[in-house]
Structure formats: structure tokens, C-alpha cells
Amino acid sequence: MMRMRRITPSAFAVSASCRHGCVLGLAMLVASAPVAAQAPLTLAQAEQTALQNHPQIQAAQFTSLAAQQGVREARAAYFPTAFGSVTSAAAVDGSRIAAGGLNNPIIFDRFATGVNVGQLLTDFGRTHALVDSASSVAQAQEQTVQAQRAAVLLDVDRAYFGALRAQAVQRVAQATVDARQLAFDQVNALAQGNLRSGLDVSFARVNLSSAQLLLVQAQNDAARAVAALAASLGLQTLAPPQLAEEPVPAAPPAASAPLVAEAFRQRPELVAARFSADAAMRLADAEGDLLRPSLVAVGAAGVTPYHQTGINDRYAAVGVNVNVPITNGNLFPARHAEALLRARAQEQRVRDLENQIARDVQVAWLNARTAFDRIALTDQLLEQARQAQDLAQQRYTLGLGSIVELNQAQLNQTQAELDAASARYEYQVQAAALAFGTGQRR
């Protein structure tokens, strides 16, 4: 029988910049590691791998860094601007620019270099509002990173416990095949000695075939679960790992109201939506400040090594410019109104998100309570099914029961074993979903 290789924790130390090469290196490490030195993959190791390697988290982090640069862009208006110029001009004697404007300047032959400096003195709060808006956007994006991390961790938990459940179901299916193969061999031997009928052999064969079909499906589900686990880790492929069992969490709280309140405080999606609403409102304030004047100081200085007679070889000038908006076809009022309406729309999105979170937390709480109760119920059902199967086996052995009765008892036991194998992992999945819904996963 082929021995299954395990994955070492070091195989999952994938860097944030890892791509196809890391996947290949991971596979080579798995193939080359000695079996004796390997250890089961724990949930904590799987989560750490996903946090370091998952492209969705990295994309969110890059977007957050880009949003921080937006704050720098908005703050740039607080600082002076300076640029150098080199100008050369030649003109026909006595020529003026006569078309294209109301001015009528004379062009002088010259070659000059200089520096121009400008500094915003005040725009009566517009720049400040833009900086506040950009800061809120950056904070919202930081919360989005946390939300993406929580979503990835939830996917890892679901895939991890799904793989554990699939492997447990596969073990139950294999044990069922072994047991029914033994039963078929016994019935077949008794039938050859004329102690059982051909009908009993047919029922035993059907029972064995049903178990074999169950095993084939369980093997397929286990392979699919490994593929889902690889995707949740941010990998393309993954060798079938041996997974460590995780302790069953405590029972869910008795009421959902405190969980909803906790979710309103901690869910990063909701915090990000609130920051986005604040950013939209501050942008509306900045658009309203377009109607206010702006005060700018400007200065220029340079040298003119080549110039016509009458022009100095150096120049310097300073000035203050006040821009007062008068009319532009209601462009500024329309921009202010648009930004204000978008801000109010964002506030309504926050309300809608709160309603969705409250619903999701309540549903997750109900699912977790149901899954927790199913653990004890499925254990009780399994014990009863085993007792019933033992009694049916004894009755069949003594000739008091039929093969149909025994087959039904075996089917009930198999289903009870499958339910019991799934109940524990289903509760762990629902507990992870409840932790995600309340904002505890970061």
C-alpha cells in the first residue's frame, strides 16, 4: 500500500512575494522530505500560510498603500511649488502678437533661465477638507485589508475543516466496504453450503456495491477538499496533507444581541464603510469651498545672458494673486450638490450594511447552536444504530431475521457514522463563521 506523505510546517512558510516558483518549491519540499520527520498540518500553520501568500490580501495591501499616497497628494497643496525654466525667443523686428487674444505684446529676442515659486496662502478650508477626505479613504482601505484578511481566514477554516470532514467520511466509507466485504464473503460461503439462499447472497452483493460507490464518492470529495484547501492558501496545487485535529469550540452564547453589538463595533467592513461615508462628506465640504476665494503668493527670478538693448540681465518679481469665483455656469454648485448627494447615499449604504451584518450574525448564531446540538444527537444516534445493527446481526445469525432487516440496520449504521463524522466539523465551520460575523477574526 502506498504511504501518504505529510507536509511539514516549513513547507508552508511561503513569502508574500511568492508566485509560481514557490508552488514548485513547495511541491519539491513535500516530495523530498522524509516521512519520519513530517508533522501534521495545523490550522494555525494553514492560516499563517494564507496570510503570507494569498493574492487577495496582497492586492488589498497594495491598494491601501496607494490610498496613503492619496493623502500625500492632498497635502502637497500646503507646500510651495517651484520649477525652473529656460526660455529662448527670436522675433522679427517690431513684430507683435496681434491675433489670438486681447493683448498685443511685443516679442524681444532673448535667452533666459529662471525659477518660479508659488505658495498657496489660503483657500479658506478647501485643502484641509480634501486632506481629511483622503485620510478617511486611507483609513477605510486599511479596514478593507483587515476585512480581506478575515475573509481569507474564514475560507481557510472552511476548507480545512471541510478537508477533515472529507477524510473522516472516507475512513467511514473504507471501513464500511471492509465490513460489507466480510459479510458478503460469509454469506456467500454459507450459501455454497446451502445454509443461506441465493437471495441473501444477492442482497449482500448489492450492499457491498453500495458501499463501494460510497467509497468512490468519498475519495473524490476528499480530493476536491484538498484542492479547495490549496486555493484558500493561495496555492495552485497541494499534495494531500495529513491534517491535525482541532479542539471543538465551546458552545455558542445563549443570546445573539450581544454578538450583533460586537459586530457593529468590530466588523472591518462596517468600519470601512463609515470611513468612506466620512470621506464622502468631507469631499462634499471641499466642493462647497470652491465658491470661496483663494489667495496665492508667486515669485520669479532669473538671469538673461542674451537680451536686447533696454532689458536688464537679471529679473526678479513677487506678487499676490486673489482668485474670486464669480460665475461658471453653476459648475461649482453642481459639483457641491453631486458630492453631497453621494455622501448621503454612502450613509444609507452604511445603514444597509448594518442590517446585513445583524442578519448574518443572527443566522450564524442559529447555525452554530444547531450544529453544536447535532454533535450530541448524532453521537446518540450512532450508538443506537450500532446496537440495532448488533441485534439484527444476531437475529440473522440465529435465523430469526431476514437479510433485508440486516441490510437496513447496516445502512442505518453507515448513515449514523457519516452524520457523526460530519457533525463535529460542521460545528467548527459554523463557529468560525460566527467569529467572522462578529469581527473577531483579523
Salt bridges, closest charged atoms under 4 A:
GLU47 OE2 - ARG441 NH2 2.72
ASP132 OD2 - HIS128 NE2 3.15
ASP132 OD2 - ARG282 NH2 3.07
ASP157 OD2 - ARG441 NH1 2.40
ASP200 OD2 - ARG196 NE 3.94
ASP221 OD1 - ARG224 NH1 3.80
GLU245 OE1 - ARG424 NH2 3.76
GLU269 OE1 - ARG267 NE 2.93
ASP285 OD2 - ARG282 NH1 2.85
GLU287 OE1 - ARG126 NH1 3.22
GLU287 OE2 - ARG335 NE 2.80
ASP289 OD1 - ARG292 NE 3.64
ASP313 OD2 - ARG314 NH1 3.81
GLU338 OE2 - ARG342 NH2 3.08
GLU354 OE2 - ARG274 NH2 3.26
ASP360 OD1 - ARG359 NH2 2.95
GLU405 OE2 - ARG395 NE 2.89
GLU426 OE1 - ARG165 NH1 2.75
